[in-house]
Amino acid sequence: MARKIDLVFSDLEPGLALKKALAMKPEALIDTIKESKLRGRGGAGFSTGMKWEAARRSAAGKEACFICNADEGEPGTFKDKRILELQTSKVIEGMVIGARAVGATRGFIYLRGEYNYLKPSILAKLAELEKLGLLGKAICGEKDFCFDLELRLGSGAYVCGEETALIESLESRRGEPRNKPPFPTDHGFLGMPTVVNNVETLAFIPHIVLHGGEWFQEFGTKASAGSKLFSVSGDCAKPGIYEFEYGITIRQLLREVEADADTKAVQIGGASGFCASADDFDKAIAFEGIPTGGSIIVFNQSRSMFKVLKNFVEFFQEESCGQCTPCREGCSRMLEGILKFEEGKGNSKTITDLLELAETMSLASKCGFGQSVPNSFRTIVSKFRDEILSA
Amino acid sequence: MLRESLLMKIDELSRAYGEERDAVLPVLQGLQREFGYLGPEVVNEVARKFELSQTEVFSVASFYHFLNTKRRGRFVIRICRTISCALKDKEKVQHALEAELGIKMGETTGDGKYTLDYANCMGMCDQGPSMMVNDDLFAGLTPSKAVDIVRGYR
């Protein structure tokens, strides 16, 4: 049984972790984060400590940038919004600690346009922390430690959650992902070495600094240290946000949220994630199991998985940035193919053709968006083929 | 709109966000809030201010769902189309609003007041169905709640 955890939403005295971080050498700080095995909570799961280390290495003497990715847009995800509502200063403190570690002097919180209503409270918190000397110039009295943090808003583009698209958007360009390499840690915002970390990832930083890297590994599994927030919606009695250690099985999670007794499927990781059916419910949610940014959507027997699939593909078709052909054309052709089933023109050959298209998209798309479109398609089609063929 | 008030607003916004290339998006966001949409004259003046081509500014303005390059209603109502809200009877809310306003999704009322549109996930998935009216977010909607909220914008 995975334990229920209360880290992200627990209160910390503002500045406590930062002061401890300032007493450490930046290299030691990075080692602590590496030791914790903290991995990005936004979905991609890259090692946070390694990201910081890479940025610090290429920053050496140059101006660096530290960005909080608050462009939470994956269908079914709402945890970052709640963190920014309830634990704003902890996230900002995580950023300041990160800025110290990599040597960044400039930073941004990139907040999705849908969360515009959070702007006044975030701005108030930035002003408050600056007044307390925990942000801005001469942080904690160290005259050489400055970090200017600015809040910027998105304007309704899912793809901007991809870090290089986010950077393009911050530069006021179209939110079209860049080729990698070079990675943002070498060449990010305006060419500066740049770290982009998710809101939830940053919320863990002050805790890890205070308690040490080894402590964080007490939670979770060997390959997935720590806990994870889940945003739960759909057919269950208790939707909402939950924090569990990694390794929780789908079955345990369904029990905790009081999912409908006739649960048929669970979409894990939103539209770009995987669909689990009853056979999968004993699998663990973890980087080595079923990975997720935290979106959990429950479907009971009354739901049409064809409609679910159609909803996801419509979403992708609309949100594809249109830059690379496999994704732009692929999303449109995939939607066309799926609509055939509604018109009574879809058959097993349609599915085979679309699976081939899915393979091409995952291999040839430029960024994680196009590469992950096939995840939900493949899993829903393989587990609920009857429902698709009879749609 | 008067060219003068447009230029004044652009100056005001660029004082807040700077005159570098990376200030274009926040400036466009501010102009949209002020004037409702980013028509050719807005795009042209922003291009002049930042010494960019009009095409470049338009390419940015037209990329983002929440920036409009064409005139839309004074109140843009966006209904969440994501699956979690769909499971909670979002369609009933949509039909009620279409009937109330006498328009279909994507259309604007004849008096230029309301536009009905979709948006993707707004992060209210545990409280759906949800919608936005301009920047304001509403969740836990029923058809009658949605109609009352929209009628409150005048």
Interface residues (C-beta under 8 A of the other chain):
Chain A: E72 G73 E74 P75 G76 T77 F78 D80 K81 G113 E114 Y115 N116 Y117 R152 L153 G154 S155 G156 A157 Y158 S169 L170 E171 S172 R173 R174 G175 L190 S231 V232 S233 G234 D235 P239 G240 I241 Q267 G270 A271 S295 I297 F299 R303 K307 V308 N311 F312 E314 F315 E318 E319 C321
Chain B: R21 D22 A23 V24 L25 P26 L28 Q29 S59 V60 F63 Y64 H65 F66 L67 R81 T82 I83 S84 A86 L87 A119 N120 C121 M122 G123 M124 C125 D126 Q127 G128 M132 D135 D136 L137
